[in-house]
Each structure stands twice: as C-alpha cells, then as structure tokens.
Amino acid sequence: MAAKLLIVEDEQALSELLRYNFESEGFHVRIAMSGDEAEVMVAEETPDIMVLDWMLPTVSGIELCRRLRNDPETRNIPIVLLTARGEEADRIRGLETGADDYVVKPFSVPELMARVKAVLRRAAPERVADVLRSADIELDRAAHKVTRGQREVHLGPTEYRLLEFLMESTGRVLSRTQLLDGVWGRDAFVDERTVDVHIGRLRKALVERNESDPIRTVRGAGYVFGERQGN
Ligand code: CA
C-alpha cells in the first residue's frame, strides 16, 4: 500500500489517531484542518483518496465534495465522508454530492480502514495490490521483494520505490517531474538528472544477459514501464 491519503478533519485528536493508524498500514497521510486548506493541498498534490469530515469550519465537507466533483482535475478522487448525522436524508445527500461512501461518527478505526480500502480497491486496484506483476517481473509489497523469472532482483530503497511507482502506472508515460514527485516527494532537493541515474541503476539490476529492458525511454517525455510489444 503506497496510497496517498488526505484526511480533512478539524478535530485534531481524531485526525492524529487516523494518521497513526493509516500510516501503520503504509498510507502516505496528509491532514487538512479546514475545507480551504484541503483545496490548497489537493491542488498541490492529487491524493489517491480522501477522508472528508462533513462538519468543517469555513467550507463544509459537502461543499468541498461538490467543488471537487465539478473540477475535471479532481472529479475522480475517491471520497469517504465522515458524518455525525445519522439521518437517512443526510446520508443520501452526501452520496448525491458525489462521495463514494460514508461512515457515521462515532465509528471504529477498523471500520473506516475497511471502507477506505474497499473504495480504493474499486478506484485504483494497483494501489492496494500486494503483488504487482508485469510479464516475468513481480514486485511483492508484503515481502518487499522483487523477482524476475526465477531470480531475486536486489534493489536499493530508491530503486525499489521507483520500480513500484513505474509498475503502478504500467504502460503510461511518466515525466521526470512525475517520477520526482512520486518517488522522492515534492519537497526533495533533487534534480531531474537524479531520475536518470536511478533509472540506470534499476535497469542494470532488472536486466541480465539477453533479457528485455522493461523500461522504455520516451525522448522528450520521460519513461514508460511495460514489456515492449514483440518481445
Ligand atoms: Ca468536524
């Protein structure tokens, strides 16, 4: 699990409890304390999923949900709504606004965790899969192990994260900027040549003798992972 989760909740004790539990499950967690702050954070980096409280200062969870659904950039972000209101009409309103699911407060953390994972599994199965596969290459997240055919591929931590990120987007061209954001994080002080260096190391580890290179360089665009057709 390497999913980016944005929690929007103004009760600090609850948001910290959720942060602790979701980080323990391998999520990358960010917290916004208000609807305004959440909008800024979504614009900075699109989360894979959001847990959004209904009752927030300034912009309510419902209003934020509506805004996100009206913007093509954010329309498809899966949202699990937290609500203290048990009224059936309110629940229906929440779902009509575009939330993918909702959990009524007070809830148990395992219940919310299960809902979030279920929504994520539907929306982005590659984010929750324990094993990513592409042709003869397998990345086992649970065992933190990479194999190609029968042999184990030994990778440093950066090459591992790079491969994981590439395999999550198999067949899609990723720019160096996207790779920097996804693997190193937006705040990291590394330049785009760093990406090339680590791609080189990853290739060296993955490709032996006459094996095909699963990483293709797309001139002027970036890199794409996946077996070439005909190989
Ligand atoms: Ca609240």
Boltz pocket constraint, residues with backbone or C-beta under 6 A from the ligand:
constraints:
  - pocket:
      binder: B
      contacts: [[A, 9], [A, 10], [A, 11], [A, 53], [A, 54], [A, 55], [A, 56]]
      max_distance: 6.0
